Amino acid sequence: MALDIIPDIATLRARLKTAPSIAFVPTMGNLHAGHIHLVKLAKQHAQCVVVSIFVNPLQFGANEDLASYPRTLAEDCEKLQAAGADIVFTPSVTEMYPTVQTMRVTPPPIANELCGAARPGHFDGVATVVLKLFNIVQPQVALFGKKDYQQLFIIRELVHQFNLPIDIIAGDTQREDSGLALSSRNGYLSSAQKLEAQRLYRTLNMIVDNVQKGHHDYVAIEAQSSQYLTQLGWIVDYISIRSAATLLPASATDTELVVLAAARQGNTRLIDNIEFTRSFAST
């Protein structure tokens, strides 16, 4: 079955009127195996799979890579056709924002921590465009990757607090053999930077190992790990051990944890995380 490429809202809504069930995968394009994993997962949950490709200006800061963000629509559509997607929605900026978007979704305070601390307003832009896309597509199921763990958390809150009839399904982070999390921004890395980038995931695994061995001074572990990467030339935004349930800093009683990190190799900002259940080994 041919992939339908639809650039406008009216045509998409007309096409979806007869769809018995819809699974939705929102993306910014430049698709990799992580996105395709979500598309294949979506096919297990609905008869019609819609993928959006839209580089959303609201979520980029003044000095971020909006203009240079890779746009690879032809290659993306080939991948989506092969993966079995039914529709790709490719709106222009004026289609999504026909007037200045003065009404925005304000996420909860957690949006100002972690990635939000370094990217003020980022999650306002994410939440606003996702709500608009949900209203346009009206899926029963939507899929997001766990690599953007804070984003996933905020989208789940969006759905919960606005009573949206959508099931959010999280796809596991897809990785290269080295452990490096797949990301559209990995293409910015030089060969040497990509080799060094593997260290971020290894560092997170070392943190998990330390916690499981009974070292529960999380602030000290975070500081030591950050210092380790900094000495190797990384620019560290944060390394943080959090409650997986609330994303608040982990306490001594939390057992379901996630360690998250954001750090730069050159000008390329990488994010990653590991979820784990804390054991209660003695120190």
N, C-alpha and C positions, 0 to 999 in steps of 0.2 A: 504494500500500500504506500502510495506516494506521500511524502511529508508536505503538509500544507504550510506555506509561509504567509503569515497574515500580519500586515503592518498597522492595521487600524482597529479601534475598539468596536465599532459598529459591526464590521464584518466578523470579527471574532465572536461577538455575542450571538450573532445570527447562526454561525457555524456550531456553537456549543448548545444551542437550544434543544437539539435532539440527542445530545450526548447522554447516555444512561448514567454514567458515572465519570467523574473527572479527577485526575491526579495532576498536581501542578508542581513544576520545578522552576523556581525563579533563579535566573543567572544574570551575570553581566557579560557572558560570552567568553571567548578565548578558551573554549572548553577543553578539559583534560579528563583523564580516566575517573577522577573523583566525581565529576558531573555525570559522566556516563553511568557510573555505578548508581547514582540517584535515579536516573531515567529508568534503568532496568528494575530497580526496586519499585518505582512508581507503577510499572506495568503489572506488578503483582497485586496492586490495590485498586485499580480502576480500569475501565475499558478504554478511556480516552486519556492520553498523556499529553499535557500541554507544557511546553518549555518556553519561558520568556527569555529574551536576550535584550537587555536594556542597561546601558551604562548610566547610572543614576547620578546626575550632578549634585543632588541634595546631600549626598553622603560623602562628598569630597571636600576637603578643606582648601583654603586659598593656595597653599603651597604643595598640594598633593598632585597625583599623576592623572588627573582627569583627561587632559589633552592627549597624553601619551599612552593611556591605557590601551592594551592591544585589542584591536577590533578585527575579528577574523570570521566574518559571517559565512562566507562560502564554505570554508573548512568545517565550521561548526555545524552547518546544515548537513554536510556529508556524514558527520559523526552521528548526528541525531537520527538521520534516515537509517543508518546501519543499526542503531540501538533500538529502533522500533517506536520512536516518538511519533505522535500523530500530527501535532501542530506546533509550530514555533511562532511565537508572537514577537514581532520585531518593531515596536513602536519608536517613532522619533521622539525627541525631547518635547516638541510642540504638541504631539499627540498625547503624551502623558501629562504635560503641563501647559494646557492651552492658554491659561492666564497665570500670573505669578502666584506660586503656591504659598499664600499667606497663612493658611490653616495647616498646622503641623501636629503630628502626634508627639506628645512629650512622654518619653519612657520614664520608668521609675528611676530613683537616684542611683541604682547600681550601674546605669548607663554612663555615669560620669566617672566611673572607676575603670581600672584595667585599660582596655583599648580606648575607652571613652575619655580618660584623663589626657591622653596624648592626642586625641582626635575630637576636640569639642564639637558637639553638634552632629557627629557622625551617626549616632544611633537614632536621633530625631529623623534624619534623612532616610535611614534604613526602614524604620517603623512606618514612616509616612508612605514611602513608595510601596512597601509590602501590603499595607492596608488598601491602597489604591488598586494594586494588582489583584488582591483577594476579591475586591468588589467587582472588578472587571471579569475575572475568570470564574468566580464562584465555585471553587473546587470543593469536593468532599474531603480530600486529602492533599496535604502539601509536604514536600520533602526538603530538608535542609541538612547540610553536612555538619558533623560534630567538630570539624577543625575550627570553625568560627563559633566556639562554644558560647561566648557571651551573646553573640547574635542569636543563636538558637534559643538561649534562655529568655531573651527579650521578646522574640517572636512568640514563644509559648505564653508569656505573660500577656502579650497583645491579644492573642486568641482567647485566653481565659477571661481577661477583664472586659473585653468588648463582646463576650458571648457569641463568638463566631462559630458556626457549625462546621468546623474544619478540624480534622485530626492531623496533628503535626508528627511526622515520622522522621527520626534522625538517622542519617546514614553514617556509618563508621568512616573515620578518616582514612583515605587511601594514600598509600606511601610508596615511594620508590624502594628498591631493594636495600638501599642504604638506611632507610628509616625516614628520610626527608619527606615531610607531608607534601602532597601534590598541591600546587597553587599556580594560578595564572601568573603571579609575580615571579615565580622561579625563573621565568624566561629572561628576566633582567640580570640574573647572576652570571658573572664570568665563570670560567671553568674552575678557577681556584676558589672563588667564593662558593660555588656549588659544593665543592668538596668540603669546605669548612662548614657549610650550612648543616651538614649531617650532625654536627656537634650539638645542635639545639635539642634534638630528640634524645640524644644520648644523655645530655645533662638532665632532662626531665626524668629519664629512667633512673639516673643516679639519685635524684631526689626521692622518688618513690621507694627505692631500695633503702635509703637512709630512714625514711619514716617507718617502713615495715620492720626495720631492725630495732625500732624503739626510740629513735631520736625525734622528739616531738616539740623541740624548740623551733617552731616553724619560721619565726622571724630570723633567727640565726641561719637556718638552712637557706632561706631565700637570699639573705645578704651574701653568704659564702658563694652560692651559685652565681649570683650576679657578678660578684668580684672575679670569679673564675673566668667567666665569658669576657668581661671587660678587659682583663689582662691579655686575652687572646685577640683583642682588636674589635670585639663586638661593641655596638652601642645598645645597651639594654634599656628598654622601656620599663619592663617589669618582669619579675618572676614571683608568682604568688600561689600559695596553697589555700584553697577555698573549699567551703562546703558545696558539694555538688547540688544540694537541694535549694540553697538560697544564694549562692555565689558570694556570700559574706566570708570574711576571713575565717579560716577553720579554727574551731575551738577544740579543747581536749576531749570533748564528748562526741564530736562528729566522727562518724565511721565511713560515710560515703563522701569521698573527697575527689577533687580535681586539682591538678597543678597546671597552671597556665603560664605561658611566657610570650613576650613579644620582644624582638631584638632585631637589630639591623646588621646586615652585611653590606658595607658600602652604603648605597642609597636605597637598598631593597629591604623593606620591613617584612619580617617573617613572623608568623604566629603558629603556636602549636599547643597541645595540651594532652594530658593523660588522665583519664578517670580511673580510680581504684578504690577498693574497700580496705580500710586500714585494719591491720592486725593489731593485736594488743600485746606484742612482744615487750618484755621488760627492758628497761635501759641498763 
